[in-house]
Amino acid sequence: MSKEEIIEKVNEFLVEEFEVDADAITPDADLKNTLDLDSLDYVDLVVEIESNFGFKVKPEDFTGIITFQNFYDYIINKVESK
């Protein structure tokens, strides 16, 4: 799966699961604020990542994720290393 395909897949489930406008998802946008995430939403996000990409997510993995680009990079690195 290419980086572009991963980003496209991520954006698709974010729009669908979190009912956010696709135009609001930009690499520099703040993930938490754009998606209006609370602690329960993070659980949903983890479930989406695990079901779409087939790897386990640890809570501490999110500590450095601020922007969508950070989020994309995290998933791309995990997918490429499995």
C-alpha positions in Angstrom: 0.0 0.0 0.0 1.5 3.4 -1.0 1.6 6.4 1.2 -1.0 8.1 -0.9 -3.3 5.1 -0.5 -2.8 5.1 3.3 -3.6 8.8 3.6 -6.7 8.4 1.4 -7.9 5.4 3.5 -7.3 7.4 6.7 -9.2 10.4 5.4 -12.1 8.2 4.3 -12.6 6.6 7.7 -12.1 10.0 9.5 -14.8 11.6 7.4 -17.2 8.7 7.9 -16.5 7.9 11.5 -16.1 11.4 12.9 -18.5 13.3 10.5 -15.9 15.9 9.7 -15.8 17.9 6.4 -13.0 16.4 4.2 -11.8 19.9 3.5 -11.0 20.4 7.2 -8.5 17.6 7.0 -5.2 19.1 6.0 -1.7 17.9 6.9 -1.0 20.9 9.2 -4.4 20.9 10.9 -4.7 19.9 14.6 -6.0 16.3 14.8 -7.7 16.6 18.2 -9.4 20.0 17.5 -10.4 19.3 14.0 -12.1 15.9 14.9 -13.3 17.3 18.3 -11.9 14.2 20.0 -12.6 13.3 23.6 -11.3 10.2 25.4 -14.1 7.9 24.0 -13.4 9.2 20.5 -9.7 8.1 20.9 -11.0 4.5 21.5 -13.0 4.7 18.3 -10.0 6.0 16.5 -7.8 3.2 17.7 -10.4 0.6 16.7 -10.6 2.2 13.2 -6.8 2.1 12.8 -6.5 -1.5 14.0 -9.3 -2.8 11.8 -8.2 -0.9 8.7 -4.4 -1.4 9.0 -4.0 -4.6 11.1 -1.7 -3.5 13.8 -2.1 -2.8 17.5 -2.1 0.8 18.8 -0.7 1.6 22.3 -2.0 4.7 24.1 1.5 6.1 24.4 1.7 6.1 20.6 -0.5 9.2 20.5 1.7 11.4 22.7 3.6 12.9 19.7 0.6 13.1 17.4 -0.5 16.7 17.0 -1.3 17.2 13.3 -2.8 15.1 10.6 0.7 14.8 9.1 2.0 13.3 12.4 -1.0 10.9 12.3 -0.3 9.9 8.7 3.4 9.4 9.4 2.6 7.2 12.4 0.3 4.9 10.4 2.7 4.8 7.4 5.6 3.9 9.6 3.6 1.1 11.3 2.3 -0.3 8.0 5.7 -0.3 6.4 7.4 -2.0 9.5 4.9 -4.9 9.8 
